[in-house]
């Protein structure tokens, strides 16, 4: 085969350059793919492993509201709603706060897209809200990531529909000078308990807003302001994802396929 010359560059050198460019692209995509590790929870053998903070990073129970609270985070390998793969479960408690969290590979200060599958089994009265899904930071020491309002950017949850024992809504809390529990934004209504749904979020961190959609159910993204407490700015970097049940918002739910 003849060697072709383009100016002072051979065909082999051009090919090598294209291959290197391809490797850079592949490496970049790989780096983005590892922002969250073990998104399908298959690397965990037992609940104890899921609850423990992995080194260097991975899923863990981050709130540490006592041993009883931590044990409410479980690893499930049974079939749930047709899902026979390994998944995480948080069990409802009117006494404790339980968090499933993971730190990202690096802080995100511009654009972020994430999605996860969620199955809500039950939400307890009297609060009738739970299965919280939060993206934010860990700027307040001692309570774990996304434990306080000022750490949260994305703040989603599910609520019971009044008068129904099988229907729920997906809602969000947005920013404002006075954020209260009854001031929420309904995103997707009339959903079923005990059914798997995919929730997708697309963040513009610098601009202070994000979009939420539910692929296959409500594909049109809803634009939301980042959550904001009265006296503090919104997080400038997103460092953690968390899923939680609280003593003032208890519910039993499953999480899988975080990506």
C-alpha positions, 0 to 999 in steps of 0.5 A: 500500500502506498503512503499518501502525503497531505502537505507534511502529514502522512496518511498514517499520521492522519489516521493516528490522529483520528484514532486518538480523537476517538479515544479521547471521546470514548474516555470522556463518555466513560468519565461521564458514565462513572458519575454514579457507580452501581446505579443498578445496585448489583454490586451489593450483596447484602444490606449491610454493604449498601448501608456502609459508606464505600471507599472511595465512594458508592451508596450509603445511608447518610443521615445516621439517625441511629442504628434503627434508622439505618436498618430501614435502608435495605437491599431487595432481591425479590420481585417487585412490580415485575422487577426481579433485579437487585434494588434499594428499599427504604422502609417507612417509619414515623420515628426515623429519618433514612437516606440513601445517598451517593457522592458524584465523581466530581462536583457539577456546576453547569449541566447535569442529566439524571434519571432513576426508577422509583416504586412507591409501595405506601405513604403514611398519614398524617403527612401523606408525603414521602419518597423524597428525591433530592440533588444538592450538596453536603455543605452543612456538616454533621447531618449528611448530604441534602439533609437541610433545605439550604443544601437542596437544588432538586427537591421532589417527592410523592404524595397521597391523593386525598380520598384515594388509597391507591393514587399518588402525585409527583410534586416539587418544592421550588425556590421562594422567600417563604417555602412551606409544605403546602406550597408545592408544584404538582408535576404528574398527577393520578399515578399508581401506588405499587408501580414502577416509574422513571423520573428524569431531571435535567439541571442548569445549575448556573441558571438555577433551574431544572426540568422534570419529566416522566418518560412514557407517562409525561414526556413534556419536561416541566421547568422548575426553579431550584429549591431555595430557603429564605436566607441562603442562596441555592447550591452552586455545585451539585455533589450528591444524590439522595433518596429519603423517607422522614419521620414527618414524611414516612413512606416505603419505596424502592429505587433502581437504575440510577443513571 
